[in-house]
Every structure is written in C-alpha cells, then in structure tokens.
C-alpha cells in the first residue's frame, strides 16, 4: 500500500511544485474481474479529481462523519469497515488501479452506499478538494515505508504532511496509522508527536483496534516475524 505525492502537468503547475513522491505506481496484473469492475463501476463510485472543494453532503446524500483512508491497497479492510458502519461515510484515495478495481467490486457486492474513491495523489486531494476541519478520521494502514535512508524524504508520515492532515481533521477527530516497519513506526511517532494540534491517545504505541480487520498483507508481515505498530492521535478540541 502507499500513497504518492507528485507534480501535475497542467495549467495549474504553478500550484504544485512538489517533486518528491511518496509512492510509486508499480506495474501489477489486473484480473479480468478487477478490470471489468474498474471499467463498469469507475463512473459510479469514483469521484473525479478537480480543483474545487468537495461538498460531502452532495456526494453521500447525508451529513454523517467522513473518514478518509489514504492508500487503501486492495481495499479489503476498507470495504469491511464501511459495511460494518453504515452510519459513517468513507472516502478512499488510491492510485493502484488493480486495487481500485477490487474495491469497486466489493462495493457492488456489499451494496455499499457510504464509500467513494478518488483515484489521485492523496496530498493533492487534501490540498484542493477537502475542506478544513471536515474529516472525522484518517486511516493510513501500511503505507510504503521507504526503508532506505536516502528515501526517507518520500515518507507520508512526516511534517509538513502531518500538518496538512491536522488542518483537514475535525476537532476531536483522529489519525490512525499502522506499519510493520519498526524504524518507520519510531519516525512516525516522533513526527506526529511534534505536530501541532494533536495529541497521542496512548503513552506510545496504540493497542490493536479490534474493529480494524487484519489483511492478507498484514498477515504476511506477522508470519514473517515483523511486529505491527499502531499509532492513534486525536485532534485537540477547540477551546
């Protein structure tokens, strides 16, 4: 899983000068089912990226709280969480087309009405489409850890990216991050702890939140002997 930050080649190049990417689009084979779901359902459940602010009430047809998942991978956990919480709205960002196709298939199979997708760079979505103080929660599960030191600058969970998350997060909302990479967990803990406007719900790492399903990707890490680290930070309430 993981999200990337890249520049956009358009008339709006003066807006985005970001050249450091936080993800790479890796070639991956799409199954016939994923391709069919992507082609048939993309127009129904994918929101086009635009240079204008989203009105969540128009999209979801209600004013329920909105959770945004950044880099949902194949989307198994995303679909389960959305199906178990019909009174919550969910917005997933991803650039990996096979994963989008898989999640679109799950949305149709589960008949979900509370989950939409934006196929684009998550940070540019946040900067251009998401109103301030509007997101009830951010889910960031197993993003690319960029393990080589020379690539640490590509990591999503670091300032000023975390400052942007806080800007979009509603008071009392949370950032929930999980990784199986020890050093990335330590770095993310430090970066979040130094980000203004949020505080750690726990002393250090959070216990596993039982409502978050374990995915095949996560299980592979556990089977390989890697420890899962989770962080749960809350945005300070307005005074």
N, C-alpha and C positions, 0 to 999 in steps of 0.2 A: 504494500500500500504506500501511499505517499502523494503529496501534492507538490506542484512545481510553481515557481514564480518566474515568469518570463516577460519579455517585451512583446508588444503588439505592433505589427507592421500595418499601420493605418494612418489616417489623418490625425489621429489622437496620439501620435508618437511623442508629442511634447508632454503628454500627461504621464506616460510610463517610460522611465529611463532605466528600469531595472534590468540588469543583465545577468545577475546571479540567479540561477534556477534552483528551486528546492525540490524538483522532481525531474525525472527523465521519462519520456514516453517509450517504454520498452516494447519491442515487437512481440506480439503474442497472437497465437492462433485463436480465431473465433470459431466456436462450434456453430453448426448450422442453426441450432436453436437460438444462440445468442445473436447471430446475425439477423435472423428473422424477427426476433423481438426488437432489436435495435431499429430495424427498418420500419417495422409496423407501428411501434409504440413511441418512438422518439418524439413525434409531433404532439403526442397526447400528454406525456409525463415529464418532458424536458422543457425547461424554461430557457428561451434564447438569452444569451449574454447580450446585454445592452448597456449603453452609457446613461442609464437613468435608474432612479431609486425604485425598488420593488414596493408594491403595496400588498402586504401579506394577506389582508382580508379579501382582496380581489382574487388572489391565487387559490387560497384554501376555502374561501366562502365562509370564514368564521374568524374570530379573534383569539383563538386558542394560542397558547405559548408555542414558540417556534424553536426547535433545536436544529442546529446546523452541524452536519458531520463533514469534516474535511478529509478527503481521500478515503472513500469507503471501500476501495478494493473491489472484491466480488460482491459485496453488499449483503452477505447472508445475515450478519448481525443487524444491519440497518433495517432489513425487512422484518425481522423478528421483533425488534424493539418497537417499530412503528405499528405492527399488528397488535402488540400487547398493550399499546397506549393510544387508543383511538381518539382520546380527548386531547391529544398533543399533535402538533404539526411538525413535520420533519423535512429538512432541505439538505440534500446531499450534493457535494461537489466532487467531481472526478474527471480525469482526462483519459483513463484507460478504457477504451471502447468495449473490449470483451466484458469487463466488469459492469459497465453501464447496461449492456445487453442482458447480462444475467440478472441484474436488479430489476430492469424493466419487466422481465419475465416473471419475477417474484411478485412485483406489484400487481400484475394482471392476475396471477394465480391466487393471490391472497385477497384480491379485490380491494386494495388499499386506496383510500381517498385522501390520506393525510401525509403523503410522501411525494415530493417532486425532486427533480435532478437538474443541476446546471452543469453542463459539460464545458468547463473552462477552468482557468487558473483561479484557485480559491482566493488568493490575496487581491487579485484584481476584482473579483466579485465583491469582496468586502469593501474595497475602496470605492466602488462605483455604484453598487446595487443595494447594499444593505444599510438601512437607516441606523444611526447611532442609537444605543440603548434599546435595541429591538430584539436581540437574540436571548432566549432564556438559557440556552446551554450550547456549548461547543463540545463535540465528541471528536477526538483525534486519536485514533487507535492504530498503533504500529505504523507510523509514517516512516519513510526511508531514513535510517539512522545516519547515513553518510559517514561510515566508520573511519575513513582515512582523515587524518588531521587536516590535510590541505582542503578537504571538502566540508569541514565543519561549518563554514560560512553559508553553506546551502541548507542548513537545517531550518525547519519550520519553527521549532520551539525555541526561539531566541528573540530578544529585542532587536529591532522595533516591531517585529511581527506580533509578539505578545501584547505590546501596547495597542496595536490595532484590534486585536481580539477584545481587549478590555473596553475599548471605545465603542464597539458594537454590542457588547454584552449589557443586558438589562441589570439594574441593581438587584442584588440577591441571586443573580444567575451564576452558572458555574462553567469551568473549563475542566474537562475530564480527559486525561492523557494516559495512554498505556504504551509501553515498549518492552521488548525483551532484550534490549541492548543496555548493559549496565552503565556504561560511560555516558550514553545519551540521557539516561534517566537522571544521573547526577547533574549533568549540564542543564537539563530542562528544569530540575528542581531549583537550581541556582537562579536561572533566568526568570522563572515565574516568581520566585521569592523577592526578586529585585524589581519586579514590575509594579508600578504604582497602581493603586486602586483595587487590588485583590489581596486575599489572604488565604493561607493554607488551612483547609478544614481539619487536617490532621497534623501531628507533630512533624512527620516527614512524609513517608510514602503512605498512600491510602490502602486500606484493605480492598480486596476484590469486591466490586459492587455486584451483588448476586444477580441483578437484573440485566447485566451485560453478558450476552451469550459468548461462550468461547468459540472461536472459529477454527477451521482446519489449519489456517496459517499459524494461529496462536498455539495450537496443539503440537504442531511440528517443532516449535521452539521449546515447548515443555519437554517433548520426547527427546530433544537434543541436549537436555540438561540446562537450558537457559532459564533464568528466573524472570518472572513477569513483574515489572514495576509499574505502579499506577499512581497518578497524581490527581488531586481533586482540590481545585482552588475556587473560592467564591468571590464574587464582586462585592465590594463594600456597599452597604445600604446607604442611600442618600440621607444626609442629615437635615 
